[in-house]
């Protein structure tokens, strides 16, 4: 009978923690994996640092893309929540209105 409300703040925090850990992988894997693929291709073709540098730049750009995408998503979510709070706070209760 005494049901507890779900703790939305804790759920939101868990979501943020999950997003942050995912973001770490989305940034680190391309930055580390790109040069590794480049070294492998350079070894096959004998082209010294050419593909290593190309894939390093591509990995960094991919990491930056994921970071910017994450920031924009969080920014939009914050704006949406601010608008929701603003709409909820715009309601003004006048106790004398019913008299």
Backbone bond lengths (Angstrom), bond angles and torsions (degrees), N, CA, C in turn:
res aa  C-N    CA-C-N  psi(-1)  N-CA   C-N-CA  omega(-1)  CA-C   N-CA-C  phi
1 X - - - 1.435 - - 1.523 111.15 -
2 X 1.299 115.90 -38.10 1.454 120.15 178.34 1.527 108.21 -90.44
3 X 1.324 114.89 84.98 1.457 119.25 -178.30 1.519 109.72 -85.54
4 X 1.298 114.75 135.97 1.455 119.17 177.88 1.520 109.08 -88.02
5 X 1.328 114.54 141.08 1.453 119.09 175.74 1.522 108.24 -74.77
6 X 1.318 116.61 144.44 1.461 117.68 176.94 1.523 109.94 -65.00
7 X 1.299 115.55 141.29 1.454 121.06 -178.95 1.524 108.41 -81.09
8 X 1.327 115.89 94.09 1.460 120.75 -176.56 1.519 112.13 -64.21
9 X 1.334 116.42 -35.25 1.454 119.37 -179.88 1.528 109.85 -63.47
10 X 1.311 117.04 -41.90 1.465 120.54 178.75 1.523 110.30 -67.28
11 X 1.347 117.53 -40.35 1.456 120.61 177.51 1.521 110.40 -62.28
12 X 1.316 116.71 -41.62 1.467 121.49 179.25 1.519 109.89 -64.08
13 X 1.326 116.67 -41.72 1.455 120.30 179.18 1.520 110.40 -63.06
14 X 1.300 116.93 -41.60 1.460 119.87 178.35 1.520 110.24 -62.44
15 X 1.322 116.32 -39.33 1.459 120.28 177.42 1.516 111.89 -63.92
16 X 1.333 116.35 -41.59 1.462 119.98 178.06 1.520 111.22 -65.23
17 X 1.333 116.22 -40.99 1.462 119.47 178.21 1.525 110.54 -62.09
18 X 1.313 116.57 -41.26 1.457 120.35 179.43 1.523 110.76 -65.39
19 X 1.335 116.30 -44.06 1.461 119.88 178.50 1.519 111.50 -62.66
20 X 1.333 116.80 -41.07 1.464 120.53 -178.92 1.525 110.93 -65.32
21 X 1.324 117.15 -41.55 1.465 118.63 179.43 1.522 110.78 -68.46
22 X 1.314 116.87 -37.18 1.456 120.56 176.70 1.519 110.23 -64.47
23 X 1.325 116.33 -41.33 1.460 120.49 179.05 1.523 110.85 -60.43
24 X 1.320 116.88 -40.21 1.459 119.97 177.79 1.521 112.09 -58.06
25 X 1.317 116.28 -43.35 1.463 119.83 178.06 1.521 110.96 -68.81
26 X 1.344 117.03 -39.58 1.461 120.34 -179.11 1.524 112.05 -64.44
27 X 1.316 117.03 -27.16 1.462 120.29 178.37 1.527 110.63 -86.81
28 X 1.324 117.09 -45.74 1.466 119.72 -172.15 1.529 113.75 -74.21
29 X 1.315 118.20 -36.95 1.469 119.78 -177.14 1.530 111.83 -62.78
30 X 1.339 120.28 -48.66 1.470 118.13 177.97 1.530 113.37 -64.64
31 X 1.337 116.95 -36.94 1.460 119.50 -177.65 1.528 110.87 -69.15
32 X 1.319 117.59 -35.57 1.472 120.54 178.85 1.531 110.82 -87.01
33 X 1.323 116.16 -41.53 1.463 120.02 -176.73 1.513 113.77 -70.07
34 X 1.334 116.82 -34.66 1.462 120.38 179.93 1.520 112.73 -57.27
35 X 1.320 118.01 -56.23 1.467 118.71 178.92 1.533 113.59 -62.50
36 X 1.326 117.38 -32.58 1.470 118.86 177.46 1.528 110.96 -63.66
37 X 1.326 116.07 -42.38 1.468 119.82 175.92 1.525 109.40 -64.68
38 X 1.335 116.49 -40.80 1.462 120.31 178.70 1.518 112.72 -61.74
39 X 1.328 117.42 -42.51 1.472 120.96 177.63 1.523 109.95 -62.46
40 X 1.319 116.83 -42.22 1.464 121.01 179.76 1.534 110.59 -61.34
41 X 1.352 116.78 -45.70 1.469 120.24 178.99 1.525 110.22 -65.98
42 X 1.325 117.30 -41.69 1.467 120.61 177.90 1.528 111.15 -60.10
43 X 1.325 117.50 -39.77 1.469 120.61 177.71 1.529 111.23 -64.73
44 X 1.323 116.96 -38.89 1.465 120.40 179.55 1.523 111.71 -67.93
45 X 1.316 116.98 -40.91 1.459 121.71 -173.91 1.527 113.70 -97.58
46 X 1.313 117.23 -14.75 1.458 120.46 -177.90 1.522 112.41 70.02
47 X 1.318 116.28 38.04 1.471 120.81 -176.69 1.519 111.95 -109.10
48 X 1.312 116.49 34.23 1.475 124.35 176.87 1.519 113.82 36.11
49 X 1.337 121.42 -120.15 1.470 117.96 -170.31 1.531 115.14 -91.64
50 X 1.325 117.67 4.09 1.468 120.02 -172.41 1.535 112.43 -56.18
51 X 1.319 117.90 -59.82 1.467 121.00 -176.44 1.528 112.18 -72.40
52 X 1.312 116.07 -28.32 1.467 118.86 176.04 1.518 109.95 -61.97
53 X 1.328 116.64 -46.18 1.468 120.59 179.70 1.525 111.75 -68.01
54 X 1.333 116.42 -40.53 1.471 119.89 179.08 1.526 110.27 -60.85
55 X 1.328 116.46 -47.55 1.461 119.27 -178.09 1.526 112.46 -73.45
56 X 1.324 117.23 -26.06 1.466 119.96 173.35 1.524 109.92 -64.91
57 X 1.333 116.58 -47.22 1.469 120.42 178.73 1.526 110.17 -62.25
58 X 1.330 117.20 -44.15 1.470 120.05 178.05 1.525 111.45 -62.02
59 X 1.317 117.31 -38.95 1.464 120.95 178.24 1.516 112.11 -65.19
60 X 1.332 116.66 -42.95 1.470 120.21 178.51 1.523 110.14 -65.18
61 X 1.331 117.37 -44.11 1.467 120.14 178.58 1.529 111.24 -62.13
62 X 1.315 116.97 -39.27 1.466 120.53 177.23 1.523 110.65 -64.38
63 X 1.321 117.15 -42.74 1.466 120.94 177.30 1.516 112.11 -61.97
64 X 1.334 116.71 -42.23 1.469 120.77 177.99 1.524 110.08 -64.76
65 X 1.335 117.13 -39.99 1.462 120.63 177.76 1.528 110.91 -58.65
66 X 1.336 116.78 -47.10 1.465 119.92 179.73 1.525 111.50 -64.01
67 X 1.327 117.33 -37.37 1.461 121.16 178.62 1.526 110.91 -65.11
68 X 1.328 117.20 -46.96 1.467 121.05 179.82 1.523 110.22 -63.99
69 X 1.322 116.80 -41.08 1.467 120.18 178.64 1.525 110.78 -61.25
70 X 1.326 117.40 -41.99 1.467 122.19 178.32 1.525 110.75 -63.48
71 X 1.325 116.90 -46.16 1.468 120.82 -179.18 1.518 110.60 -62.16
72 X 1.331 117.64 -44.96 1.466 120.36 179.68 1.525 111.80 -64.26
73 X 1.321 117.20 -39.37 1.464 120.51 178.27 1.522 110.73 -63.14
74 X 1.333 116.91 -45.58 1.465 120.65 179.05 1.528 111.23 -65.72
75 X 1.321 116.88 -38.07 1.464 120.80 178.92 1.526 110.39 -63.05
76 X 1.325 116.31 -45.44 1.475 119.69 178.63 1.529 111.14 -62.67
77 X 1.323 116.68 -40.20 1.468 120.87 178.52 1.527 110.81 -63.95
78 X 1.331 116.91 -42.09 1.465 120.35 178.12 1.523 110.76 -63.27
79 X 1.327 117.21 -42.98 1.466 120.83 178.71 1.524 110.53 -62.50
80 X 1.328 116.48 -42.01 1.465 120.94 179.55 1.528 110.37 -62.00
81 X 1.337 117.09 -42.22 1.462 120.55 178.92 1.524 111.39 -68.69
82 X 1.340 117.53 -37.12 1.467 120.51 176.89 1.522 110.54 -62.67
83 X 1.331 116.50 -43.09 1.464 120.21 178.73 1.525 110.77 -64.01
84 X 1.311 116.27 -40.06 1.464 120.30 178.64 1.522 110.22 -63.59
85 X 1.340 117.09 -45.44 1.468 121.13 177.78 1.522 110.45 -62.85
86 X 1.313 116.32 -41.20 1.462 120.50 -179.92 1.528 110.15 -62.41
87 X 1.327 116.67 -43.77 1.460 120.38 178.76 1.524 111.37 -63.59
88 X 1.328 116.89 -38.72 1.462 120.25 179.01 1.521 111.42 -69.70
89 X 1.315 117.55 -34.78 1.464 121.55 -178.71 1.520 112.96 -81.71
90 X 1.331 117.49 -14.80 1.458 120.31 179.80 1.525 112.19 -71.24
91 X 1.311 116.54 -20.87 1.455 119.69 179.26 1.518 108.74 -70.71
92 X 1.294 115.13 122.39 1.464 120.54 -178.64 1.517 108.03 -111.66
93 X 1.305 116.49 126.06 1.455 121.57 179.19 1.518 108.71 -99.10
94 X 1.310 115.45 121.39 1.463 121.06 177.11 1.524 107.61 -107.83
95 X 1.331 118.14 110.80 1.468 120.15 -177.70 1.525 112.49 -65.30
96 X 1.314 117.58 -22.38 1.463 120.78 -178.82 1.521 111.95 -89.80
97 X 1.308 117.12 -3.42 1.454 121.17 -177.37 1.525 111.91 -65.68
98 X 1.313 118.45 -32.73 1.461 121.33 -177.46 1.525 112.88 -81.82
99 X 1.325 117.50 -7.39 1.468 119.69 -178.80 1.489 112.83 -82.14
